[in-house]
Amino acid sequence: MAYKTKYKVQNRRKYIGNPDKVICRSLWERRVCKYLDSNKNIIRWGSEEIAIPYYSPVDKKMHKYFPDFIVEKIGKDGAVNTLIIEVKPYKQTLEPKKKRKSKKSYISECITYEINTAKWKAAKRLCGDNDWKFLLLTENEILP
């Protein structure tokens, strides 16, 4: 089931970009928005505010990847750290297995996995080049 809603930013001074255009595409993303918006250690944050070019192995073309969040936070050592955060269901972080799925469903899952893997590789490269960190969050990290 698809989920899409606007998030109303409370601490507008912390938001990177237009705080009136924050879209949550899952309840998990909404939880992350609330956390980033209210956490005193988060200096600035944005949702889908950075574009990362990546090469798709599926159609063999360049595309733009808009990660869910970019975050500047104060680390335990007092240093400012930049994070790129992607929120995904845990199932989508694993290579698909055929099992009892229809061929069409299996192929669709494989395509999604290949594209996501290409996006995450590009994000990790960007993070490495800038001394940032890439985090892939699933329900395992987001839910208590």
DSSP file (Angstrom, degrees, kcal/mol; ACC not computed):
  #  RESIDUE AA STRUCTURE BP1 BP2  ACC     N-H-->O    O-->H-N    N-H-->O    O-->H-N    TCO  KAPPA ALPHA  PHI   PSI    X-CA   Y-CA   Z-CA
    1    1 A M              0   0    0      0, 0.0     2,-0.2     0, 0.0     0, 0.0   0.000 360.0 360.0 360.0 132.7    0.0    0.0    0.0
    2    2 A A        -     0   0    0     24,-0.0     2,-0.4     2,-0.0    24,-0.1  -0.507 360.0-167.8 -79.2 145.6    1.4    3.4   -1.0
    3    3 A Y        +     0   0    0     22,-0.6     2,-0.3    -2,-0.2     0, 0.0  -0.998  14.7 160.1-135.0 128.9    1.7    6.1    1.7
    4    4 A K        +     0   0    0     -2,-0.4     2,-0.3     2,-0.0    21,-0.2  -0.926   7.3 148.5-152.9 125.4    2.4    9.7    0.9
    5    5 A T  E     -A   24   0A   0     19,-2.1    19,-3.5    -2,-0.3     2,-0.3  -0.977  43.4-104.3-150.3 160.0    1.9   12.7    3.1
    6    6 A K  E     -A   23   0A   0     -2,-0.3     2,-0.5    17,-0.2    17,-0.2  -0.647  28.3-142.2 -85.1 146.5    3.3   16.2    3.8
    7    7 A Y  E     -A   22   0A   0     15,-2.8     2,-0.8    -2,-0.3    15,-0.5  -0.939   9.5-138.9-108.2 130.9    5.4   16.7    6.9
    8    8 A K        -     0   0    0     -2,-0.5     2,-0.2    13,-0.1    12,-0.1  -0.799  20.0-137.2 -91.6 109.0    5.0   20.0    8.7
    9    9 A V        -     0   0    0     -2,-0.8     3,-0.3    10,-0.8    25,-0.1  -0.482  17.9-171.2 -68.2 127.7    8.5   21.1    9.8
   10   10 A Q  S    S+     0   0    0     -2,-0.2     2,-1.1     1,-0.2    -1,-0.2   0.878  81.0  46.7 -86.5 -44.1    8.5   22.5   13.3
   11   11 A N    >>  +     0   0    0      1,-0.2     3,-1.8    26,-0.1     4,-0.5  -0.666  69.1 173.2-101.2  76.8   12.0   23.9   13.5
   12   12 A R  G >4 S+     0   0    0     -2,-1.1     3,-1.0     1,-0.3    -1,-0.2   0.773  71.0  64.5 -60.1 -29.8   12.1   25.7   10.1
   13   13 A R  G 34 S+     0   0    0      1,-0.2    -1,-0.3    -3,-0.2    -2,-0.1   0.755 101.2  53.0 -66.4 -22.8   15.5   27.3   10.7
   14   14 A K  G <4 S+     0   0    0     -3,-1.8    31,-2.2    23,-0.1     2,-0.3   0.623  88.2 102.1 -84.6 -14.0   17.1   23.8   10.8
   15   15 A Y  B <<  -b   45   0B   0     -3,-1.0     2,-0.6    -4,-0.5    31,-0.2  -0.546  63.5-144.6 -84.2 134.6   15.6   22.8    7.4
   16   16 A I  S    S-     0   0    0     29,-3.2    31,-0.4    -2,-0.3     2,-0.3  -0.843  73.5  -0.8 -90.5 119.4   17.7   22.8    4.2
   17   17 A G  S    S-     0   0    0     -2,-0.6    -2,-0.1    29,-0.1    32,-0.0  -0.680 120.9 -15.3 102.0-158.1   15.5   23.8    1.3
   18   18 A N    >   -     0   0    0     -2,-0.3     3,-1.7     1,-0.1    -2,-0.1  -0.771  52.2-161.1 -89.8 110.9   11.8   24.6    1.4
   19   19 A P  T 3  S+     0   0    0      0, 0.0   -10,-0.8     0, 0.0     3,-0.5   0.576  87.1  64.8 -69.9  -7.2   10.2   23.5    4.6
   20   20 A D  T 3  S+     0   0    0      1,-0.2    -2,-0.0   -12,-0.1    -3,-0.0   0.444  97.2  56.4 -91.5  -0.3    6.8   23.6    3.1
   21   21 A K    <   +     0   0    0     -3,-1.7     2,-0.7   -15,-0.1    -1,-0.2  -0.118  66.7 135.9-124.7  37.7    7.5   20.9    0.6
   22   22 A V  E     -A    7   0A   0    -15,-0.5   -15,-2.8    -3,-0.5     2,-0.5  -0.784  32.9-168.6 -90.3 117.9    8.6   17.9    2.7
   23   23 A I  E     -A    6   0A   0     -2,-0.7     2,-0.5   -17,-0.2   -17,-0.2  -0.906  10.3-155.4-109.9 131.3    7.0   14.7    1.5
   24   24 A C  E     -A    5   0A   0    -19,-3.5   -19,-2.1    -2,-0.5     3,-0.1  -0.924   6.6-172.2-103.8 126.8    7.0   11.5    3.5
   25   25 A R  S    S+     0   0    0     -2,-0.5   -22,-0.6   -21,-0.2     2,-0.3   0.360  72.0  20.1-100.2   4.0    6.6    8.4    1.4
   26   26 A S  S  > S-     0   0    0    -21,-0.1     4,-1.8   -24,-0.1     5,-0.1  -0.977  78.5-110.9-159.9 161.8    6.4    6.0    4.3
   27   27 A L  H  > S+     0   0    0     -2,-0.3     4,-2.0     1,-0.2     5,-0.1   0.820 119.2  58.0 -65.5 -29.6    5.5    6.0    8.0
   28   28 A W  H  > S+     0   0    0      2,-0.2     4,-2.1     1,-0.2    -1,-0.2   0.918 104.8  49.1 -66.7 -43.6    9.2    5.2    8.6
   29   29 A E  H  > S+     0   0    0      1,-0.2     4,-2.6     2,-0.2    -2,-0.2   0.893 108.8  54.6 -61.4 -38.6   10.3    8.4    6.8
   30   30 A R  H  X S+     0   0    0     -4,-1.8     4,-2.3     1,-0.2    -1,-0.2   0.908 106.8  50.4 -61.6 -42.1    7.8   10.3    8.8
   31   31 A R  H  X S+     0   0    0     -4,-2.0     4,-2.2     1,-0.2    -1,-0.2   0.904 110.3  49.7 -61.6 -41.4    9.4    9.0   12.0
   32   32 A V  H  X S+     0   0    0     -4,-2.1     4,-2.9     2,-0.2     5,-0.3   0.916 108.8  52.8 -65.3 -42.2   12.8   10.0   10.8
   33   33 A C  H  X S+     0   0    0     -4,-2.6     4,-2.8     1,-0.2     5,-0.2   0.944 110.0  48.1 -56.5 -48.7   11.5   13.5    9.9
   34   34 A K  H  X S+     0   0    0     -4,-2.3     4,-1.7     1,-0.2    -1,-0.2   0.907 112.9  48.7 -59.7 -42.7   10.2   13.9   13.5
   35   35 A Y  H  X S+     0   0    0     -4,-2.2     4,-1.9     2,-0.2    -2,-0.2   0.947 114.4  44.0 -62.6 -49.6   13.4   12.7   15.0
   36   36 A L  H  < S+     0   0    0     -4,-2.9    -2,-0.2     1,-0.2    -1,-0.2   0.890 113.8  51.5 -64.0 -39.7   15.6   15.1   12.8
   37   37 A D  H  < S+     0   0    0     -4,-2.8    -1,-0.2    -5,-0.3    -2,-0.2   0.827 120.0  32.9 -66.7 -33.6   13.3   18.0   13.4
   38   38 A S  H  < S+     0   0    0     -4,-1.7     2,-0.4    -5,-0.2    -2,-0.2   0.612  89.5 104.7-103.3 -13.6   13.2   17.7   17.2
   39   39 A N    ><  -     0   0    0     -4,-1.9     3,-1.4    -5,-0.2    -4,-0.0  -0.557  59.4-149.2 -77.8 126.9   16.7   16.4   18.0
   40   40 A K  T 3  S+     0   0    0     -2,-0.4    -1,-0.1     1,-0.3    -4,-0.0   0.710  95.0  61.2 -68.0 -20.4   19.0   19.0   19.5
   41   41 A N  T 3  S+     0   0    0     32,-0.1    33,-3.0     2,-0.0     2,-0.7   0.540  83.8  91.1 -84.3  -6.5   22.1   17.4   18.0
   42   42 A I  E <   - C   0  73B   0     -3,-1.4    31,-0.3    31,-0.2     3,-0.1  -0.815  51.5-179.9 -90.6 117.6   20.8   17.9   14.5
   43   43 A I  E     -     0   0B   0     29,-2.4     2,-0.3    -2,-0.7    -1,-0.2   0.929  67.9  -7.0 -80.9 -50.4   22.0   21.2   13.2
   44   44 A R  E     + C   0  72B   0     28,-1.4    28,-3.0     2,-0.0    -1,-0.3  -0.983  64.5 177.2-145.6 152.2   20.4   21.1    9.7
   45   45 A W  E     -bC  15  71B   0    -31,-2.2   -29,-3.2    -2,-0.3     2,-0.3  -0.990   5.0-171.1-153.7 156.7   18.5   18.5    7.7
   46   46 A G  E     - C   0  70B   0     24,-2.2    24,-2.1    -2,-0.3     2,-0.6  -0.989  19.1-133.8-147.9 153.9   16.7   18.2    4.4
   47   47 A S  E    S- C   0  69B   0    -31,-0.4    22,-0.3    -2,-0.3    21,-0.2  -0.949  87.9 -18.8-114.2 118.6   14.5   15.7    2.7
   48   48 A E  S    S+     0   0    0     20,-1.0    -1,-0.2    19,-0.8    20,-0.1   0.876  94.9 132.7  54.0  42.2   15.3   14.8   -1.0
   49   49 A E        +     0   0    0     18,-0.2     2,-0.4    -3,-0.1    -1,-0.1   0.375  52.7  63.5-103.3   1.6   17.4   18.0   -1.2
   50   50 A I        -     0   0    0     17,-0.4     2,-0.5    -4,-0.1    -2,-0.0  -0.989  66.8-149.4-130.5 138.4   20.5   16.6   -2.8
   51   51 A A        -     0   0    0     -2,-0.4    15,-0.2    15,-0.2    13,-0.0  -0.918  10.5-169.3-108.9 128.3   20.9   14.9   -6.3
   52   52 A I  E     -F   65   0C   0     13,-2.9    13,-2.8    -2,-0.5     2,-0.2  -0.966  19.2-133.3-117.7 119.2   23.5   12.2   -6.8
   53   53 A P  E     +F   64   0C   0      0, 0.0     2,-0.3     0, 0.0    11,-0.2  -0.473  32.8 172.7 -69.6 141.0   24.2   11.1  -10.4
   54   54 A Y  E     -F   63   0C   0      9,-2.4     9,-2.8    -2,-0.2     2,-0.6  -0.990  32.6-121.0-147.2 155.0   24.3    7.3  -10.8
   55   55 A Y  E     -F   62   0C   0     -2,-0.3     7,-0.2     7,-0.2    67,-0.1  -0.860  25.6-140.8 -98.3 122.6   24.6    4.8  -13.6
   56   56 A S     >  -     0   0    0      5,-2.9     4,-1.3    -2,-0.6     5,-0.5  -0.723   6.3-159.1 -85.4 123.9   21.7    2.3  -13.9
   57   57 A P  T  4 S+     0   0    0      0, 0.0    -1,-0.1     0, 0.0    58,-0.1   0.622  89.5  61.7 -73.4 -10.8   22.7   -1.2  -14.8
   58   58 A V  T  4 S+     0   0    0      3,-0.1    53,-0.0     1,-0.1    -2,-0.0   0.951 122.4  13.2 -81.3 -53.2   19.2   -1.8  -16.0
   59   59 A D  T  4 S-     0   0    0      2,-0.2    -1,-0.1     0, 0.0     3,-0.1   0.415  97.1-125.4-105.6   2.2   18.8    0.8  -18.8
   60   60 A K  S  < S+     0   0    0     -4,-1.3     2,-0.3     1,-0.2    -5,-0.0   0.848  70.5 117.1  60.5  37.3   22.5    1.6  -19.1
   61   61 A K        -     0   0    0     -5,-0.5    -5,-2.9    -7,-0.0     2,-0.3  -0.892  69.3-103.8-131.0 161.4   21.9    5.3  -18.6
   62   62 A M  E     +F   55   0C   0     -2,-0.3     2,-0.3    -7,-0.2    -7,-0.2  -0.641  43.2 171.0 -82.7 143.3   22.8    8.0  -16.1
   63   63 A H  E     -F   54   0C   0     -9,-2.8    -9,-2.4    -2,-0.3     2,-0.5  -0.836  32.3-108.1-138.8 175.3   20.0    9.1  -13.7
   64   64 A K  E     -F   53   0C   0     -2,-0.3     2,-0.5   -11,-0.2    55,-0.1  -0.950  23.5-156.1-113.4 134.1   19.7   11.3  -10.6
   65   65 A Y  E     -F   52   0C   0    -13,-2.8   -13,-2.9    -2,-0.5    -2,-0.0  -0.930   1.3-162.1-108.8 127.6   19.2    9.8   -7.1
   66   66 A F        -     0   0    0     -2,-0.5   -15,-0.2   -15,-0.2    -2,-0.0  -0.859  17.6-147.3-109.8  94.0   17.5   11.9   -4.4
   67   67 A P        -     0   0    0      0, 0.0   -19,-0.8     0, 0.0   -17,-0.4  -0.192  22.6-112.5 -60.3 155.9   18.3   10.2   -1.1
   68   68 A D  S    S+     0   0    0     17,-0.2   -20,-1.0   -21,-0.2     2,-0.3   0.883  89.4  10.3 -58.6 -42.5   15.7   10.6    1.6
   69   69 A F  E     -CD  47  85B   0     16,-2.3    16,-2.6   -22,-0.3     2,-0.4  -0.991  46.8-162.9-144.1 146.9   17.7   12.8    3.9
   70   70 A I  E     -CD  46  84B   0    -24,-2.1   -24,-2.2    -2,-0.3     2,-0.4  -0.996  28.7-174.9-120.7 135.4   20.9   14.9    4.2
   71   71 A V  E     -CD  45  83B   0     12,-2.6    12,-2.9    -2,-0.4     2,-0.5  -0.987  24.6-160.7-137.4 136.3   21.8   15.7    7.8
   72   72 A E  E     +CD  44  82B   0    -28,-3.0   -29,-2.4    -2,-0.4   -28,-1.4  -0.983  31.0 170.1-111.9 121.9   24.4   17.8    9.6
   73   73 A K  E     -CD  42  81B   0      8,-2.9     8,-3.3    -2,-0.5     2,-0.6  -0.923  38.8-112.5-134.2 157.1   24.7   16.6   13.2
   74   74 A I  E     - D   0  80B   0    -33,-3.0     6,-0.2    -2,-0.3     5,-0.1  -0.788  38.0-144.4 -87.6 122.2   26.9   17.2   16.2
   75   75 A G    >   -     0   0    0      4,-3.6     3,-1.9    -2,-0.6    -1,-0.0  -0.219  30.0 -96.4 -78.9 173.7   28.9   14.0   17.0
   76   76 A K  T 3  S+     0   0    0      1,-0.3    -1,-0.1     2,-0.1    -2,-0.0   0.788 126.8  54.5 -60.5 -28.3   29.8   12.7   20.4
   77   77 A D  T 3  S-     0   0    0      2,-0.1    -1,-0.3     1,-0.0     3,-0.1   0.426 121.2-108.0 -86.2   1.0   33.2   14.3   20.0
   78   78 A G  S <  S+     0   0    0     -3,-1.9    -2,-0.1     1,-0.3     2,-0.1   0.311  78.3 130.6  90.6  -8.9   31.6   17.7   19.2
   79   79 A A        -     0   0    0     -5,-0.1    -4,-3.6     1,-0.1     2,-0.5  -0.438  63.1-114.4 -77.2 152.0   32.5   17.6   15.5
   80   80 A V  E     -D   74   0B   0     -6,-0.2     2,-0.4    -2,-0.1    -6,-0.2  -0.775  35.0-168.0 -87.8 126.6   29.9   18.3   12.8
   81   81 A N  E     -D   73   0B   0     -8,-3.3    -8,-2.9    -2,-0.5     2,-0.5  -0.913  12.3-144.2-116.2 141.7   29.2   15.2   10.7
   82   82 A T  E     -D   72   0B   0     -2,-0.4    51,-1.9    49,-0.4     2,-0.4  -0.908  19.7-171.5-106.4 132.7   27.2   15.0    7.5
   83   83 A L  E     -De  71 133B   0    -12,-2.9   -12,-2.6    -2,-0.5     2,-0.5  -0.946  19.4-153.9-123.3 142.1   25.1   12.0    6.8
   84   84 A I  E     -De  70 134B   0     49,-2.7    51,-3.1    -2,-0.4     2,-0.4  -0.981  25.4-165.4-107.9 125.6   23.2   10.8    3.7
   85   85 A I  E     -De  69 135B   0    -16,-2.6   -16,-2.3    -2,-0.5     2,-0.4  -0.947  13.6-172.6-121.5 131.9   20.3    8.7    4.9
   86   86 A E  E     - e   0 136B   0     49,-2.6    51,-3.2    -2,-0.4     2,-0.5  -0.978  12.0-152.0-118.7 134.6   18.1    6.3    2.9
   87   87 A V  E     + e   0 137B   0     -2,-0.4    51,-0.2    49,-0.2   -58,-0.1  -0.930  28.6 153.9-109.2 123.7   15.0    4.6    4.4
   88   88 A K        -     0   0    0     49,-2.6    51,-0.3    -2,-0.5     2,-0.1  -0.983  49.4 -95.4-144.2 152.4   14.0    1.3    2.9
   89   89 A P    >   -     0   0    0      0, 0.0     3,-1.4     0, 0.0     4,-0.5  -0.486  39.6-120.8 -63.8 141.5   12.2   -1.8    4.0
   90   90 A Y  G >  S+     0   0    0      1,-0.3     3,-1.9     2,-0.2     4,-0.4   0.874 111.7  62.9 -52.4 -40.2   14.7   -4.4    5.2
   91   91 A K  G >  S+     0   0    0      1,-0.3     3,-1.1     2,-0.2    -1,-0.3   0.840  98.5  55.5 -55.6 -35.5   13.5   -6.8    2.5
   92   92 A Q  G <  S+     0   0    0     -3,-1.4    -1,-0.3     1,-0.2    -2,-0.2   0.559  97.9  63.0 -78.2  -6.5   14.6   -4.4   -0.2
   93   93 A T  G <  S+     0   0    0     -3,-1.9     2,-0.3    -4,-0.5    -1,-0.2   0.515  93.9  77.3 -91.3  -5.6   18.1   -4.4    1.1
   94   94 A L  S <  S-     0   0    0     -3,-1.1     3,-0.1    -4,-0.4    19,-0.0  -0.807  92.9-103.8-106.6 144.6   18.6   -8.1    0.4
   95   95 A E        -     0   0    0     -2,-0.3    15,-0.1     1,-0.1    -2,-0.1  -0.469  50.5-105.9 -62.6 131.2   19.2   -9.7   -2.9
   96   96 A P        -     0   0    0      0, 0.0     2,-0.4     0, 0.0    -1,-0.1  -0.238  28.9-150.4 -63.3 147.3   15.9  -11.3   -4.1
   97   97 A K        -     0   0    0      1,-0.1     4,-0.1    -3,-0.1    12,-0.0  -0.940  13.7-133.7-116.6 142.4   15.5  -15.0   -3.9
   98   98 A K    >   +     0   0    0     -2,-0.4     3,-2.0     1,-0.1    -1,-0.1   0.950  52.6 139.3 -62.0 -55.2   13.2  -16.9   -6.4
   99   99 A K  T 3  S-     0   0    0      1,-0.2    -1,-0.1     7,-0.0     7,-0.0  -0.125  82.7 -27.9  43.2-130.1   11.3  -19.1   -3.9
  100  100 A R  T 3  S+     0   0    0      2,-0.0    -1,-0.2     0, 0.0     2,-0.1   0.092 100.9 125.2-103.4  23.1    7.6  -19.3   -4.8
  101  101 A K    <   -     0   0    0     -3,-2.0     2,-0.1    -4,-0.1    -3,-0.0  -0.389  67.7-101.6 -78.8 157.0    7.2  -16.0   -6.5
  102  102 A S     >  -     0   0    0      1,-0.1     4,-2.5    -2,-0.1     5,-0.2  -0.399  33.4-113.6 -68.9 158.2    5.8  -15.5  -10.0
  103  103 A K  H  > S+     0   0    0      1,-0.2     4,-2.6     2,-0.2     5,-0.2   0.903 117.9  52.0 -60.1 -41.7    8.5  -14.8  -12.6
  104  104 A K  H  > S+     0   0    0      1,-0.2     4,-2.3     2,-0.2    -1,-0.2   0.915 110.8  47.0 -62.4 -44.7    7.2  -11.3  -13.1
  105  105 A S  H  > S+     0   0    0      2,-0.2     4,-2.3     1,-0.2    -1,-0.2   0.905 112.7  49.5 -64.1 -42.8    7.4  -10.5   -9.4
  106  106 A Y  H  X S+     0   0    0     -4,-2.5     4,-2.2     2,-0.2    -2,-0.2   0.921 111.5  48.2 -63.8 -44.8   10.9  -12.0   -9.1
  107  107 A I  H  X S+     0   0    0     -4,-2.6     4,-2.4     2,-0.2    -2,-0.2   0.910 110.8  51.6 -62.6 -42.9   12.2  -10.0  -12.1
  108  108 A S  H  X S+     0   0    0     -4,-2.3     4,-2.4     1,-0.2    -1,-0.2   0.911 110.3  48.5 -60.7 -43.5   10.6   -6.8  -10.7
  109  109 A E  H  X S+     0   0    0     -4,-2.3     4,-2.3     1,-0.2    -1,-0.2   0.881 110.7  51.5 -64.4 -38.3   12.4   -7.3   -7.3
  110  110 A C  H  X S+     0   0    0     -4,-2.2     4,-2.5     2,-0.2    -2,-0.2   0.911 110.3  48.3 -64.9 -42.7   15.7   -8.0   -9.1
  111  111 A I  H  X S+     0   0    0     -4,-2.4     4,-2.5     2,-0.2     5,-0.2   0.936 112.3  48.7 -63.4 -46.9   15.4   -4.8  -11.1
  112  112 A T  H  X S+     0   0    0     -4,-2.4     4,-2.7     1,-0.2     5,-0.2   0.914 112.4  49.0 -58.6 -44.2   14.5   -2.8   -8.0
  113  113 A Y  H  X S+     0   0    0     -4,-2.3     4,-2.6     2,-0.2    -1,-0.2   0.910 111.1  49.0 -64.1 -43.7   17.5   -4.3   -6.1
  114  114 A E  H  X S+     0   0    0     -4,-2.5     4,-1.9     2,-0.2    -2,-0.2   0.907 113.7  46.0 -64.3 -42.6   19.9   -3.6   -9.0
  115  115 A I  H  X S+     0   0    0     -4,-2.5     4,-2.3     2,-0.2    -2,-0.2   0.939 113.8  48.4 -66.1 -46.4   18.8    0.0   -9.3
  116  116 A N  H  X S+     0   0    0     -4,-2.7     4,-2.8    -5,-0.2     5,-0.2   0.910 109.9  52.3 -60.0 -42.3   18.9    0.6   -5.5
  117  117 A T  H  X S+     0   0    0     -4,-2.6     4,-2.0     1,-0.2    -1,-0.2   0.898 109.5  49.3 -61.2 -40.6   22.4   -1.0   -5.3
  118  118 A A  H  X S+     0   0    0     -4,-1.9     4,-2.0     2,-0.2    -1,-0.2   0.901 111.8  49.2 -65.1 -40.9   23.6    1.4   -8.0
  119  119 A K  H  X S+     0   0    0     -4,-2.3     4,-2.4     1,-0.2    -2,-0.2   0.939 112.0  47.5 -62.3 -47.4   22.2    4.4   -6.2
  120  120 A W  H  X S+     0   0    0     -4,-2.8     4,-2.5     1,-0.2    -1,-0.2   0.850 109.3  53.8 -66.4 -34.1   23.7    3.3   -2.9
  121  121 A K  H  X S+     0   0    0     -4,-2.0     4,-2.0    -5,-0.2    -1,-0.2   0.920 110.4  47.1 -64.2 -43.3   27.1    2.8   -4.5
  122  122 A A  H  X S+     0   0    0     -4,-2.0     4,-2.4     2,-0.2    -2,-0.2   0.899 112.5  50.0 -64.7 -40.6   27.0    6.3   -5.9
  123  123 A A  H  X S+     0   0    0     -4,-2.4     4,-2.6     1,-0.2    -2,-0.2   0.908 110.2  49.8 -64.9 -41.5   26.0    7.7   -2.5
  124  124 A K  H  X S+     0   0    0     -4,-2.5     4,-2.6     2,-0.2    -1,-0.2   0.880 110.3  51.1 -64.5 -37.6   28.8    5.9   -0.8
  125  125 A R  H  X S+     0   0    0     -4,-2.0     4,-2.3     2,-0.2    -2,-0.2   0.938 111.1  47.5 -64.5 -46.7   31.3    7.2   -3.4
  126  126 A L  H  X S+     0   0    0     -4,-2.4     4,-1.1     1,-0.2    -2,-0.2   0.916 113.1  49.2 -59.3 -44.1   30.0   10.8   -2.8
  127  127 A C  H >X>S+     0   0    0     -4,-2.6     5,-2.8     1,-0.2     4,-0.7   0.917 110.3  50.4 -63.2 -43.4   30.2   10.3    0.9
  128  128 A G  H ><5S+     0   0    0     -4,-2.6     3,-0.6     1,-0.2    -1,-0.2   0.887 109.0  51.7 -61.3 -39.6   33.8    9.0    0.7
  129  129 A D  H 3<5S+     0   0    0     -4,-2.3    -1,-0.2     1,-0.2    -2,-0.2   0.736 119.4  35.8 -68.1 -23.1   34.8   11.9   -1.4
  130  130 A N  H <<5S-     0   0    0     -4,-1.1    -1,-0.2    -3,-0.5    -2,-0.2   0.299 110.1-111.2-115.7   7.2   33.5   14.4    1.1
  131  131 A D  T <<5S+     0   0    0     -4,-0.7   -49,-0.4    -3,-0.6    -3,-0.2   0.886  75.4 133.9  59.7  40.1   34.2   12.6    4.4
  132  132 A W      < -     0   0    0     -5,-2.8     2,-0.4    -6,-0.2   -49,-0.2  -0.472  52.3-120.9-104.6-179.3   30.5   12.1    5.0
  133  133 A K  E     -e   83   0B   0    -51,-1.9   -49,-2.7    -2,-0.2     2,-0.5  -0.988  10.7-145.7-129.6 138.9   28.7    8.9    6.0
  134  134 A F  E     -e   84   0B   0     -2,-0.4     2,-0.4   -51,-0.2   -49,-0.2  -0.895  17.3-170.7-102.7 128.4   26.0    6.9    4.2
  135  135 A L  E     -e   85   0B   0    -51,-3.1   -49,-2.6    -2,-0.5     2,-0.7  -0.976  12.6-161.4-121.3 131.2   23.3    5.3    6.4
  136  136 A L  E     -e   86   0B   0     -2,-0.4     2,-0.4   -51,-0.2   -49,-0.2  -0.942  18.7-165.7-108.1 110.1   20.7    2.8    5.1
  137  137 A L  E     +e   87   0B   0    -51,-3.2   -49,-2.6    -2,-0.7     2,-0.2  -0.819   9.7 177.3-103.3 135.7   17.9    2.7    7.7
  138  138 A T    >>  -     0   0    0     -2,-0.4     4,-2.1   -51,-0.2     3,-1.3  -0.648  52.7 -85.1-119.7 180.0   15.3    0.0    7.8
  139  139 A E  H 3> S+     0   0    0    -51,-0.3     4,-2.2     1,-0.3    -2,-0.0   0.778 124.2  68.5 -57.7 -25.3   12.4   -0.8   10.1
  140  140 A N  H 34 S+     0   0    0      1,-0.2    -1,-0.3     2,-0.2    -3,-0.0   0.841 110.7  31.2 -64.2 -33.0   14.9   -2.6   12.2
  141  141 A E  H <4 S+     0   0    0     -3,-1.3    -2,-0.2     1,-0.1    -1,-0.2   0.760 122.9  47.4 -93.4 -29.6   16.7    0.7   13.1
  142  142 A I  H  < S+     0   0    0     -4,-2.1    -3,-0.2     2,-0.0    -2,-0.2   0.882  99.0  69.2 -84.5 -40.2   13.7    3.0   13.0
  143  143 A L     <        0   0    0     -4,-2.2    -5,-0.1    -5,-0.2  -115,-0.0  -0.569 360.0 360.0 -82.1 143.7   11.1    1.1   15.1
  144  144 A P              0   0    0      0, 0.0    -1,-0.1     0, 0.0    -4,-0.1   0.521 360.0 360.0 -66.8 360.0   11.7    0.7   18.8
